[in-house]
Amino acid sequence: MPDSAALSILDPLIARYASWLALPGEATADTSDEDPANVVLMPMVLRIERREPPDRTALLEAAAAAAIAVCLDERCKPGGEWHQAMHTWISGRIRKVARRARGAHWEAVQSLPGCTVRVGNDEVRAFLPMRVADMPKELSRLQISGSELAADEPGAPVPDAPTLWLNPDVPMSAGKSAAQVGHATMILAAQLHGAGLDAELEGWAADGFRCSVRQADAATWARLHPRDDPETAWRQARVAMVRDAGFTEVDPGTVTVLAQWP
């Protein structure tokens, strides 16, 4: 279970959340301040076996939990072996990229620094952030495309756990959705920490960062969307949002996920 030292890794994200939401949509895709040779991202690998493909919802719930699990791993504490890499990444853009693997390729990535989460029979591993240029071949050889999975019917969200609502008007592949719900759990954890709700965050960690991922209907999305007042939405309804830079699949500034704390 993360303590206050471990939770401090989220501090840069608390300040960045507000400034990011205030940017004009087109500005979210501005990378003029970045050195392309030093782009850092968090790789995620979805286990998608050919003969027994995963349930889309369970896979996304595993991705959501894995992303925050690696951020709050004990090794990311100040002084820990993962701290510098995680701190550097969280202090900038929290880019993620999801790849797919099966069989021996899935087994090969288990030895790389990261956390694997299983929901039902479905698994995702999130890795310690790294420079794209330094990505090991076990990851770089995996395909990004081809992660689409058939929609399923998961039923009502799990009670007493956060719900991550996907935008009903923005179709996304399973890989893109996995990255977005991974952003959502990180932002949700940062908002809890910033609001002094560390006890609730620690309880969530003790529950394995269990959450529900659901496709919102139009009425739910309209009711929960913070619009231009994210501070009030968080304070009154415990709703945070993910706003994408628009590098792939969606337009810059698109709100892809609304994360609702119970």
C-alpha positions in Angstrom: 0.0 0.0 0.0 1.5 3.4 -0.9 2.3 5.8 1.9 2.8 9.6 1.8 6.3 9.3 0.3 5.0 7.1 -2.6 2.1 9.4 -3.2 4.4 12.4 -3.6 5.2 11.1 -7.1 1.8 12.4 -8.2 2.5 16.0 -7.1 3.6 17.4 -10.6 0.4 16.0 -12.1 -1.8 17.9 -9.7 -0.6 21.3 -11.0 -0.4 20.2 -14.6 -4.1 19.0 -14.6 -5.5 22.5 -14.2 -3.2 24.1 -16.7 -3.7 21.4 -19.3 -7.5 21.8 -19.2 -7.1 25.5 -19.7 -5.2 25.2 -23.0 -7.0 25.8 -26.3 -7.6 22.5 -28.1 -5.1 23.0 -30.8 -2.4 23.9 -28.2 -2.6 20.4 -26.6 -0.8 19.0 -29.7 2.0 21.6 -29.6 5.3 19.8 -29.1 7.6 22.6 -30.0 9.1 22.5 -26.5 10.1 18.9 -26.9 13.3 17.3 -28.2 12.0 14.4 -30.5 15.1 12.3 -29.5 14.1 12.5 -25.8 10.3 11.7 -26.0 9.4 9.6 -22.9 6.3 7.5 -22.6 4.8 4.6 -20.7 4.5 1.5 -22.8 1.5 -0.7 -22.0 1.0 -4.2 -23.4 -2.4 -5.8 -23.8 -2.5 -9.6 -23.8 -4.6 -10.5 -26.9 -4.4 -14.2 -27.7 -5.6 -15.3 -31.1 -7.7 -18.2 -30.1 -9.2 -16.7 -27.0 -9.4 -12.9 -27.4 -10.1 -11.0 -24.2 -13.3 -9.2 -23.2 -12.9 -5.6 -24.1 -14.2 -4.2 -20.8 -12.1 -6.4 -18.6 -9.0 -5.6 -20.6 -9.6 -1.9 -20.3 -10.2 -2.3 -16.5 -6.9 -4.1 -16.2 -5.1 -1.4 -18.2 -6.6 1.3 -16.0 -5.4 -0.4 -12.8 -2.0 -1.3 -14.2 -1.1 2.3 -15.2 -1.6 3.7 -11.7 -0.2 0.6 -10.0 3.2 1.1 -11.7 3.1 4.8 -10.7 2.6 4.1 -7.1 4.9 1.1 -6.9 7.2 1.2 -3.8 10.2 1.5 -6.2 8.9 4.9 -7.3 9.3 6.4 -3.9 12.0 9.1 -3.5 15.3 7.2 -3.3 13.8 4.1 -5.0 15.3 2.6 -8.1 12.3 3.7 -10.3 11.9 7.2 -8.9 13.9 9.3 -11.3 12.4 7.7 -14.4 8.8 8.0 -13.1 9.3 11.6 -11.7 10.8 12.8 -15.1 7.8 11.4 -17.0 5.1 12.6 -14.7 6.6 16.1 -14.7 6.0 16.3 -18.5 3.5 14.9 -20.8 2.0 11.6 -19.6 2.2 9.9 -22.9 1.3 6.2 -23.2 1.3 3.8 -26.1 -0.5 0.4 -26.0 0.9 -2.6 -27.9 -0.5 -6.1 -28.2 1.2 -9.4 -27.5 0.4 -13.1 -27.3 2.1 -16.3 -26.4 5.9 -16.1 -26.1 6.0 -12.4 -26.8 3.7 -11.8 -23.8 5.9 -13.9 -21.6 9.0 -12.1 -22.8 7.9 -8.7 -21.6 7.2 -9.9 -18.0 10.8 -9.5 -17.1 10.9 -5.8 -18.0 10.2 -3.3 -15.1 6.5 -2.8 -14.7 3.3 -4.2 -13.2 0.8 -6.7 -14.6 -2.8 -6.6 -13.6 -5.4 -9.3 -14.3 -9.1 -8.8 -14.4 -11.0 -12.0 -14.8 -9.0 -13.9 -17.4 -7.5 -10.8 -19.1 -4.2 -9.2 -18.5 -2.3 -5.9 -19.1 1.2 -4.9 -18.2 2.2 -1.3 -17.7 5.9 -0.5 -17.8 8.2 2.0 -16.2 8.3 5.1 -18.5 11.3 5.2 -20.9 12.6 7.1 -23.9 11.3 5.8 -27.1 14.9 5.6 -28.4 15.7 3.2 -25.5 12.8 0.9 -25.8 14.0 -2.7 -25.7 13.3 -5.0 -28.6 10.8 -7.1 -26.5 8.6 -4.0 -26.7 9.5 -2.3 -29.9 8.8 -5.4 -32.0 5.2 -5.6 -30.8 2.4 -4.2 -33.0 0.4 -1.1 -32.0 -2.3 -1.7 -34.6 -4.8 -4.5 -34.6 -6.0 -4.1 -31.0 -9.7 -3.7 -31.8 -12.0 -5.9 -29.9 -15.8 -6.5 -30.2 -18.0 -4.5 -27.8 -19.4 -6.4 -24.9 -22.2 -5.8 -22.3 -20.6 -5.6 -18.9 -23.6 -4.6 -16.9 -23.8 -1.9 -14.2 -20.6 -0.4 -12.8 -19.1 -2.0 -9.6 -20.3 -0.3 -6.5 -17.8 1.5 -4.2 -15.2 1.8 -6.9 -14.5 4.5 -9.5 -16.2 4.4 -12.9 -14.3 5.6 -16.0 -16.9 6.7 -18.6 -15.8 6.6 -22.2 -17.0 9.4 -24.5 -20.1 8.1 -26.4 -19.3 10.3 -29.4 -15.6 9.4 -29.9 -14.9 5.8 -31.2 -11.5 4.6 -30.1 -9.7 1.3 -30.6 -9.0 -0.9 -27.6 -5.4 0.3 -27.6 -6.3 4.0 -27.6 -8.9 3.4 -24.9 -6.4 1.5 -22.8 -4.1 4.5 -22.8 -7.0 6.9 -22.0 -8.3 5.0 -19.0 -4.7 4.7 -17.8 -4.5 8.5 -17.9 -7.8 8.6 -16.0 -6.7 6.6 -13.0 -3.5 8.6 -12.8 -5.5 11.9 -12.8 -8.0 10.5 -10.4 -5.3 9.5 -8.0 -3.6 12.9 -8.3 -6.9 14.7 -7.6 -7.5 12.6 -4.5 -4.0 13.2 -3.2 -4.3 16.9 -4.0 -7.6 17.1 -2.0 -6.0 15.5 1.0 -7.9 12.3 0.5 -4.9 10.0 0.9 -6.8 7.6 3.1 -9.3 7.0 0.3 -6.5 6.6 -2.2 -4.7 4.1 0.0 -7.9 2.1 0.3 -8.2 2.1 -3.4 -4.7 0.8 -3.7 -5.4 -1.9 -1.1 -8.3 -3.0 -3.4 -5.9 -3.4 -6.4 -7.1 -0.1 -8.0 -10.4 -1.9 -8.9 -12.6 0.2 -11.3 -15.3 0.0 -13.8 -14.9 1.1 -17.5 -18.2 1.8 -19.2 -19.3 3.5 -22.4 -21.4 6.5 -21.3 -24.7 7.2 -22.8 -25.4 10.8 -24.0 -27.4 11.7 -20.8 -24.7 10.5 -18.4 -21.9 12.2 -20.4 -23.9 15.5 -20.4 -24.7 15.3 -16.7 -21.1 14.6 -15.6 -19.1 16.7 -18.1 -17.3 19.5 -16.2 -17.4 21.8 -19.2 -15.5 24.9 -18.3 -15.6 24.4 -14.5 -13.5 21.3 -13.7 -12.8 22.6 -10.2 -16.5 22.6 -9.2 -17.0 19.3 -10.9 -14.3 17.7 -8.8 -15.3 19.4 -5.5 -19.0 18.7 -5.8 -19.2 15.5 -7.9 -15.7 14.0 -7.7 -15.4 14.0 -11.5 -12.1 14.4 -13.3 -11.6 14.4 -17.0 -9.0 13.2 -19.6 -8.3 15.7 -22.4 -6.2 14.1 -25.2 -3.5 15.8 -27.2 -4.9 14.3 -30.4 -1.8 12.7 -31.7 -3.8 9.6 -32.7 -7.4 8.7 -33.5 -9.0 11.8 -31.9 -8.9 15.6 -32.5 -6.6 17.7 -30.2 -8.4 18.7 -27.0 -11.0 15.9 -27.1 -12.3 14.8 -23.7 -12.1 11.1 -24.0 -12.9 9.9 -20.4 -14.7 11.2 -17.4 -13.4 9.6 -14.2 -16.0 9.5 -11.4 -15.0 8.7 -7.8 -17.7 6.9 -5.8 
